[in-house]
Amino acid sequence: QVQLVETGGGLVQAGGSLRLSCAASGRTFSSTAMGWFRQAPGKERTFVATISWSGSITYYADSVKGRFTISRDNAKNTVYLQMNSLKPEDTAVYYCAARPARWGNPSTTAPDFGSWGQGTQVTVSS
């Protein structure tokens, strides 16, 4: 199991930017696909973005495409989510998740990820 810790959340005005970080423990990070999910008040957890173990494949939810960028630094065991042009509807708790590459192809479905961070709150004011 990989331990994940998200940081970087906070309060920002609409149109602003935030950069979330997810630090992973262990030595298997380079062979692990990583994903970001979010859960807004009263809503179910939904997919945001994912990146393959090599960093060469990425997928984004339509709602964030063109505004958010997922990246990773395997040497630092860290995955990032750069969020630009933030909107009030982006307000949610953001969760980092890990999926071992040996489990299969990259996934956008929460149950396909095996490890989760504690979440970090992102609030976008209007």
C-alpha positions in Angstrom: 0.0 0.0 0.0 1.1 3.5 -0.8 0.5 6.4 1.7 -0.7 9.6 0.1 -0.9 13.1 1.5 -2.5 16.1 -0.3 -1.5 19.7 0.2 -2.1 23.0 -1.4 -5.8 23.5 -1.0 -7.3 26.8 0.2 -9.5 29.7 -0.6 -9.2 31.5 -3.9 -11.3 33.9 -5.9 -12.9 32.9 -9.2 -10.4 33.1 -12.0 -7.5 32.4 -9.7 -5.2 29.4 -9.5 -4.1 26.8 -7.1 -1.5 24.0 -7.3 -2.3 20.8 -5.4 0.5 18.4 -4.5 0.2 14.7 -3.5 3.2 13.2 -1.8 3.5 9.4 -1.9 5.5 7.1 0.3 7.2 3.9 -0.8 9.5 3.0 -3.7 6.8 1.9 -6.2 5.6 5.3 -7.2 7.1 5.2 -10.7 5.0 2.1 -11.5 1.8 3.6 -10.2 -0.8 5.5 -12.1 -2.1 8.5 -10.1 -5.5 10.2 -10.2 -7.3 13.2 -8.7 -11.0 13.1 -7.7 -13.2 15.6 -6.0 -16.3 15.6 -3.9 -18.5 18.7 -3.6 -21.0 19.2 -0.7 -23.9 16.9 -1.2 -22.4 15.2 -4.2 -20.7 12.0 -5.0 -17.0 11.7 -5.6 -16.2 12.4 -9.3 -13.2 12.0 -11.6 -10.9 15.0 -12.3 -7.7 13.8 -13.9 -5.3 10.8 -14.1 -1.8 10.2 -15.3 0.0 7.0 -16.2 3.0 5.6 -14.5 5.3 7.0 -17.2 3.5 10.4 -17.4 2.9 9.9 -21.1 -0.9 9.4 -20.8 -3.3 11.7 -19.2 -7.1 12.0 -19.1 -9.3 14.8 -17.8 -12.9 15.3 -17.0 -14.6 17.5 -19.6 -15.4 20.0 -16.9 -11.8 20.7 -16.2 -10.2 20.1 -19.6 -8.1 23.1 -20.7 -8.0 24.6 -17.2 -6.4 21.8 -15.1 -3.1 20.1 -15.7 -1.9 16.9 -14.0 1.8 16.1 -13.8 4.2 14.0 -11.8 7.8 14.0 -10.6 8.7 10.4 -9.9 12.1 11.4 -8.4 10.1 13.3 -5.8 7.3 10.7 -5.5 4.8 13.5 -6.1 1.9 14.2 -8.4 0.5 17.7 -9.0 -2.7 19.2 -10.1 -2.4 22.8 -11.5 -5.8 24.4 -11.4 -6.2 27.6 -13.4 -9.3 29.7 -14.2 -11.0 28.4 -11.1 -14.8 28.5 -10.9 -17.1 28.4 -7.9 -18.3 25.0 -9.1 -14.7 23.7 -8.6 -15.3 24.0 -4.9 -14.8 20.5 -3.4 -12.5 18.3 -1.3 -9.8 17.0 -3.7 -8.5 13.5 -3.2 -5.3 11.9 -4.6 -5.5 8.3 -5.5 -3.0 5.6 -6.7 -3.5 2.6 -9.0 -0.6 0.2 -9.6 0.2 -0.1 -13.2 0.1 -3.9 -13.0 -3.6 -3.7 -12.3 -4.3 -2.6 -15.8 -4.8 0.4 -18.0 -5.4 3.9 -16.6 -8.8 4.3 -15.1 -11.2 7.2 -14.5 -13.3 5.2 -12.0 -12.8 5.6 -8.3 -13.2 1.9 -7.3 -10.3 1.0 -9.6 -7.8 2.9 -7.4 -6.4 1.2 -4.4 -5.0 3.9 -2.2 -6.4 7.3 -1.2 -5.2 10.4 0.5 -7.1 12.3 3.2 -8.2 15.1 0.9 -7.6 18.8 0.8 -10.3 21.5 0.7 -10.5 23.8 -2.3 -13.0 26.7 -2.0 -13.5 29.1 -4.9 -15.4 32.3 -4.1 -17.5 34.2 -6.7 
